[in-house]
């Protein structure tokens, strides 16, 4: 199973992006603070990677998972049509 990572916080509110995420049928991880330097984003993702890996292994479907600046999940939403 694969996943996507983005900084687009409004993805689930845009019909085309939401439809694409549902069609892909995989989780989309969103960094809650998108205006960070690349190094800061990398640190957050390194912290979150074990949790992200577990989530992808245990869950199916198109999920939107927000990751805060501490690398923790701040929300999880299952996308439906």
Secondary structure, DSSP 8 states (H G I E B T S, - for coil): ---EEE--TTGGGSHHHHHHHHHHTS-EEEES--S--HHHHHHHHHHHHHHHHHHHHH--S-EEEEE-TTS-EEEEEE---
